[in-house]
Amino acid sequence: MTIVRKPIRSILAIALLAAASAPPAPAGAAETKAAVTQKSKSAAIEITIDPALKAYPGLYENLLAEGRRDAAKWRKDADADLREQPQLFAEGKSYSYERSYKRRSAFGHYVAVLRDDSTYTLGAHPNAYTDTILWDSAAKKRVGIRPFFKETADTGPTMTALAKLARAAACAAKQKRASACDKPEELTSIEPKLIGIGPVTPAPSTEPGKSSGLTFHYSPYGIGAYAEGPYTVFVPWTDFKDFLSAEGLAVFGGTRPDGDAGELE
């Protein structure tokens, strides 16, 4: 996956907004602490996992395993660079890798997770990317949004409609920031494909056990210049209800709660 650049402050803003919009943490949930911490001459690595995610069978363990695998890869890459380009690490400099897993929403037997990565490899500024995970607690595995729709073929009716809706929402958000966007169709980086439309999470809803629609999480460079920062845009479920499967009709409903993590100002 290509990593794009984003200031750490933007990452924190997304995480805080997502946490505010998520359902309350289970009673007695512990304060978030680093699940993985490593520090060496080449890199400092820290991975945190929202304790609320322990409430969903198998999820915390899955995220921890992924985090450990990626931490090992980051450490290996940093060690290799230290051996091959020691001058980069002069005066005690080192790489840094940070990841956080945060609950975005929970509905039915699904929970949506935001995964924020921030890396600094001694360049001009940090690199970062926001990705998403949808977990099926009943099956104890990661799934996508495919089961919620009648069909999800690349460039098919559903993905074409969703891409059009996401582009329109993104264009409106860009205009709100005084960024150029006269024609939504020109946002071609939002593709009518499951892998291509952008990281997506079902949003919380005013109706318990439901999702109010889809939020698309675009990192800097994703749909505009780096200086524009990230965009998180929302599409209500009523805009794509004609494409929903029986499962989709069962999990979508209600409206987005006030204060939910929509487009970042």
Secondary structure, 3 states (H helix, E strand, C coil): CCCEECCHHHHHHHHHHHHHHCCCCCCCCCCCCEEEEEECCCEEEEEEECHHHHHCCCHHHHHHHHHHHHHHHHHHHHHHHHHHCHHHHHHHCCEEEEEEEEEEEEECCEEEEEEEEEEECCCCCCEEEEEEEEEECCCCEEECCHHHECCCCCCCHHHHHHHHHHHHHHHHHHHHCCCCCCCHHHCCCCCCCCCCCCCEEECCCCCCCCECEEEEEECCCCCCCHHHCCEEEEEEHHHCHHHECHHHHHHECCCCCCCCCCCCC
